[in-house]
Amino acid sequence: MENTKSSIGLKVALGIALALFVGTCFYSMNLYNDSKEIEEELIAEKEAVISDLNAMAEQYDVAIGENEIANNSLIEARGRIQGLVDSLQITETNVKSLLRYKSKYAKLQREMDKILAENDALRVENSFLATSLDSTRIRLEERTMFTDSLLLQNNALAEVVSNAAILNAVGLKGFGVIERTSGKLIPTERASRADKIRICFTVAKNTLVQAGEEELYVQVIDPEKNTLGLNEQVTFGETTLNYSIISKFNYENASLNICEFVKSKNDFEKGRYIVNVYNSKDLVSTSEFTLK
């Protein structure tokens, strides 16, 4: 009887132990499965955070690439993201660390939104400034072209005025004359009878020339190419002029008739005589006559 009771007690104990073992195994298996699922979820979350960080880094790369001169804030923020990705990849995956990195990610996201917004505003401002500078440059170039054109016109006008502001001789005539003892002058075309060459011309009125003492150089060249009269030289820059006489007069902003006389050291030759009138180095009138 006692043996039977002991056998039954042993069976009950074995049953309980077996039940406990089976329960423990079942619990352990469930706990292992739950742990694997949690680990897989954490790894997936970690990869998601890394992916979001890489996407954020790409946005910074685009923003940096759009700037000819990279913004230091963009470069520094891009560096912080890369540092966080590198740290996250080597960090043990657990709930605490993942939550910490998510918090950093959220902070970086807010920072990125602010920096990119500022960068967009700066890019728009720079674009407007570049457009404004281009417009200003174009206006300056147009103004420079206009100024250069005006300067050329002024120089041309000044040259025209300078060239026009000289006295001219019109109606230039030369002829031989016989001079009587009484002072009376008789025109002649005979070389053997001529005592002097008389040169007459009119100084034309020119409002561009101021009133005052003026002078013109008269040159008489005989048939032998000799300069009659004084035959002296005057130099204007690189130009040398042989003249017969200097005609000096007082110009009063009105036309003025002038006559001058030129003598010859010898008898006058037969042939063609040339008469030139110069205002400094500029030839202002020329004429010719013949003595027989």
C-alpha positions as CSV (number, residue, x, y, z in Angstrom):
1,M,0.0,0.0,0.0
2,E,2.7,2.4,0.9
3,N,4.6,1.5,-2.2
4,T,1.6,2.3,-4.3
5,K,1.3,5.7,-2.7
6,S,5.0,6.4,-3.2
7,S,4.7,5.5,-6.9
8,I,1.8,7.8,-7.4
9,G,3.6,10.7,-5.6
10,L,6.6,10.2,-7.8
11,K,4.5,10.3,-10.9
12,V,2.8,13.4,-9.8
13,A,6.1,15.1,-9.0
14,L,7.5,14.0,-12.4
15,G,4.4,15.4,-14.1
16,I,4.7,18.7,-12.4
17,A,8.4,18.9,-13.2
18,L,7.7,18.0,-16.8
19,A,4.9,20.6,-17.0
20,L,7.3,23.2,-15.5
21,F,10.0,22.3,-18.0
22,V,7.6,22.4,-20.9
23,G,6.3,25.8,-19.7
24,T,9.8,27.1,-19.2
25,C,10.8,26.0,-22.7
26,F,7.6,27.5,-24.2
27,Y,8.2,30.8,-22.3
28,S,11.8,30.9,-23.3
29,M,10.9,30.3,-26.9
30,N,8.3,33.0,-26.9
31,L,10.8,35.3,-25.2
32,Y,13.5,34.5,-27.8
33,N,11.0,35.1,-30.6
34,D,9.9,38.4,-29.1
35,S,13.5,39.5,-28.7
36,K,14.3,38.7,-32.3
37,E,11.3,40.7,-33.5
38,I,12.3,43.6,-31.3
39,E,15.9,43.4,-32.6
40,E,14.7,43.3,-36.2
41,E,12.4,46.3,-35.6
42,L,15.2,48.2,-34.0
43,I,17.5,47.4,-37.0
44,A,14.8,48.5,-39.4
45,E,14.3,51.7,-37.4
46,K,18.1,52.3,-37.4
47,E,18.3,51.8,-41.2
48,A,15.3,54.2,-41.6
49,V,17.1,56.9,-39.5
50,I,20.3,56.4,-41.5
51,S,18.3,56.7,-44.8
52,D,16.6,59.9,-43.6
53,L,20.0,61.3,-42.6
54,N,21.4,60.5,-46.0
55,A,18.4,62.1,-47.7
56,M,19.0,65.1,-45.6
57,A,22.7,65.2,-46.6
58,E,21.7,65.0,-50.3
59,Q,19.5,68.1,-49.8
60,Y,22.6,69.9,-48.3
61,D,24.7,68.7,-51.3
62,V,22.2,70.2,-53.7
63,A,22.1,73.5,-51.8
64,I,25.9,73.6,-51.6
65,G,26.2,72.8,-55.4
66,E,23.9,75.7,-56.2
67,N,26.2,78.2,-54.5
68,E,29.2,79.5,-56.4
69,I,30.7,80.4,-53.1
70,A,29.6,77.7,-50.6
71,N,27.8,78.9,-47.4
72,N,29.8,77.9,-44.3
73,S,26.5,77.1,-42.5
74,L,25.6,74.5,-45.2
75,I,29.0,72.9,-45.1
76,E,29.1,72.7,-41.3
77,A,25.6,71.2,-41.1
78,R,26.4,68.7,-43.8
79,G,29.4,67.6,-41.8
80,R,27.3,67.1,-38.6
81,I,24.9,64.9,-40.5
82,Q,27.8,62.7,-41.9
83,G,29.2,62.4,-38.4
84,L,25.9,61.3,-37.0
85,V,25.5,58.7,-39.8
86,D,29.0,57.3,-39.1
87,S,28.3,57.1,-35.4
88,L,25.0,55.5,-35.8
89,Q,26.4,52.8,-38.1
90,I,28.9,51.5,-35.5
91,T,26.7,52.0,-32.4
92,E,25.0,49.0,-30.8
93,T,21.3,48.9,-31.7
94,N,19.1,49.3,-28.7
95,V,16.1,51.3,-27.8
96,K,17.9,53.9,-25.7
97,S,20.6,54.7,-28.4
98,L,17.9,54.7,-31.2
99,L,15.8,57.2,-29.3
100,R,18.8,59.4,-28.7
101,Y,19.7,59.4,-32.4
102,K,16.1,60.0,-33.4
103,S,16.1,63.0,-31.1
104,K,19.3,64.3,-32.8
105,Y,17.8,63.6,-36.2
106,A,14.7,65.7,-35.3
107,K,17.0,68.5,-34.1
108,L,19.0,68.4,-37.3
109,Q,15.8,68.4,-39.4
110,R,14.6,71.6,-37.7
111,E,18.1,73.1,-38.2
112,M,18.1,72.1,-41.9
113,D,14.7,73.6,-42.5
114,K,15.9,76.9,-41.1
115,I,19.3,76.9,-42.9
116,L,17.8,75.9,-46.3
117,A,15.1,78.6,-45.9
118,E,17.8,81.2,-45.2
119,N,19.9,79.9,-48.1
120,D,17.0,80.1,-50.5
121,A,16.3,83.7,-49.3
122,L,20.0,84.5,-49.7
123,R,20.1,82.9,-53.2
124,V,17.1,84.9,-54.3
125,E,18.7,88.1,-52.9
126,N,22.0,87.2,-54.7
127,S,20.1,86.6,-57.9
128,F,18.4,89.9,-57.6
129,L,21.7,91.6,-56.8
130,A,23.4,89.9,-59.8
131,T,20.6,91.1,-62.0
132,S,20.8,94.6,-60.6
133,L,24.6,94.6,-61.0
134,D,24.2,93.4,-64.6
135,S,21.7,96.1,-65.3
136,T,24.0,98.7,-63.6
137,R,26.9,97.4,-65.6
138,I,24.9,97.6,-68.9
139,R,23.9,101.2,-68.0
140,L,27.5,102.1,-67.1
141,E,28.7,100.6,-70.4
142,E,26.0,102.5,-72.3
143,R,26.9,105.7,-70.4
144,T,30.6,105.1,-71.1
145,M,29.9,104.5,-74.8
146,F,27.7,107.7,-74.8
147,T,30.5,109.6,-73.0
148,D,33.1,108.3,-75.4
149,S,30.9,109.2,-78.4
150,L,30.3,112.6,-76.9
151,L,34.0,113.1,-76.2
152,L,34.8,112.1,-79.8
153,Q,32.2,114.6,-81.0
154,N,33.5,117.3,-78.8
155,N,37.1,116.7,-80.0
156,A,35.9,116.7,-83.6
157,L,33.9,119.9,-82.9
158,A,36.9,121.4,-81.1
159,E,39.1,120.5,-84.1
160,V,36.5,122.0,-86.5
161,V,36.3,125.2,-84.4
162,S,40.1,125.4,-84.2
163,N,40.4,125.0,-87.9
164,A,37.6,127.5,-88.5
165,A,39.0,130.1,-86.0
166,I,41.5,131.5,-88.4
167,L,41.4,134.5,-90.7
168,N,41.2,133.9,-94.4
169,A,42.2,136.0,-97.3
170,V,39.8,136.3,-100.3
171,G,40.0,138.1,-103.6
172,L,43.8,137.7,-103.7
173,K,45.4,139.6,-106.6
174,G,49.0,140.3,-107.6
175,F,50.3,142.6,-110.4
176,G,53.2,144.8,-111.3
177,V,53.0,148.6,-110.8
178,I,55.0,151.6,-111.9
179,E,55.6,154.1,-109.1
180,R,55.8,157.8,-110.1
181,T,57.8,160.3,-108.1
182,S,54.5,161.8,-107.0
183,G,53.6,158.4,-105.4
184,K,51.1,157.6,-108.0
185,L,50.9,153.9,-108.9
186,I,50.2,152.7,-112.5
187,P,49.5,149.0,-113.1
188,T,51.6,147.3,-115.7
189,E,52.1,143.8,-117.2
190,R,55.6,144.6,-118.5
191,A,58.3,143.1,-116.4
192,S,60.9,145.7,-117.6
193,R,58.7,148.6,-116.5
194,A,57.5,147.2,-113.1
195,D,59.0,148.8,-110.0
196,K,57.1,146.7,-107.5
197,I,54.6,143.9,-107.1
198,R,51.4,145.0,-105.5
199,I,49.5,142.3,-103.5
200,C,45.9,143.0,-102.5
201,F,43.4,140.9,-100.7
202,T,40.4,141.1,-98.3
203,V,40.6,139.6,-94.8
204,A,37.2,138.0,-94.4
205,K,35.1,138.5,-91.3
206,N,35.2,135.5,-88.9
207,T,33.2,135.7,-85.7
208,L,35.3,132.9,-84.2
209,V,38.4,135.1,-84.2
210,Q,38.8,137.6,-81.4
211,A,39.5,141.2,-82.3
212,G,43.1,142.3,-82.0
213,E,46.5,142.5,-83.7
214,E,46.8,139.8,-86.4
215,E,49.4,139.0,-89.1
216,L,49.5,137.0,-92.3
217,Y,52.5,135.9,-94.3
218,V,52.7,136.8,-97.9
219,Q,54.9,134.8,-100.3
220,V,55.7,135.9,-103.9
221,I,57.5,133.4,-106.1
222,D,59.0,134.5,-109.4
223,P,59.3,132.4,-112.6
224,E,62.8,131.2,-111.4
225,K,61.2,129.8,-108.2
226,N,62.8,132.5,-106.0
227,T,61.0,134.0,-103.1
228,L,61.0,137.8,-103.6
229,G,61.0,140.5,-101.0
230,L,62.6,139.7,-97.5
231,N,62.9,136.0,-98.3
232,E,63.2,135.2,-94.6
233,Q,62.1,132.0,-92.9
234,V,59.7,131.3,-90.0
235,T,59.1,127.8,-88.5
236,F,55.8,126.4,-87.2
237,G,56.5,123.0,-85.6
238,E,58.1,120.9,-88.3
239,T,57.0,123.3,-91.1
240,T,59.4,126.0,-92.4
241,L,58.0,128.9,-94.5
242,N,59.9,131.4,-96.7
243,Y,58.0,134.6,-96.8
244,S,58.3,137.9,-98.8
245,I,56.6,140.1,-96.3
246,I,54.5,140.0,-93.0
247,S,51.2,141.8,-93.4
248,K,50.3,143.1,-89.9
249,F,46.9,144.7,-89.2
250,N,44.3,145.3,-86.5
251,Y,41.4,143.0,-86.9
252,E,38.1,144.4,-85.6
253,N,35.6,141.6,-86.4
254,A,34.9,143.1,-89.8
255,S,36.1,142.5,-93.3
256,L,39.3,144.4,-94.0
257,N,40.9,145.3,-97.4
258,I,44.7,145.1,-97.4
259,C,47.4,145.9,-100.0
260,E,51.1,145.2,-99.6
261,F,54.2,145.8,-101.8
262,V,57.0,143.5,-102.6
263,K,60.3,144.5,-104.3
264,S,62.9,142.6,-106.1
265,K,66.7,143.0,-105.6
266,N,67.1,142.6,-109.4
267,D,64.9,143.4,-112.4
268,F,61.7,141.4,-112.6
269,E,61.8,138.4,-114.8
270,K,59.2,137.7,-117.5
271,G,56.8,134.8,-116.8
272,R,54.4,133.5,-114.2
273,Y,54.4,134.7,-110.6
274,I,52.7,132.8,-107.8
275,V,51.3,134.6,-104.7
276,N,50.5,132.7,-101.5
277,V,49.0,134.0,-98.2
278,Y,49.6,132.0,-95.1
279,N,48.0,132.2,-91.6
280,S,50.8,130.7,-89.6
281,K,51.5,127.4,-91.4
282,D,48.1,127.2,-93.1
283,L,47.8,128.3,-96.7
284,V,44.6,130.4,-96.8
285,S,44.8,131.8,-100.4
286,T,46.7,131.5,-103.6
287,S,46.8,133.3,-106.9
288,E,49.0,134.0,-109.9
289,F,49.7,136.6,-112.5
290,T,52.1,137.1,-115.5
291,L,54.6,139.7,-116.4
292,K,55.5,140.0,-120.1
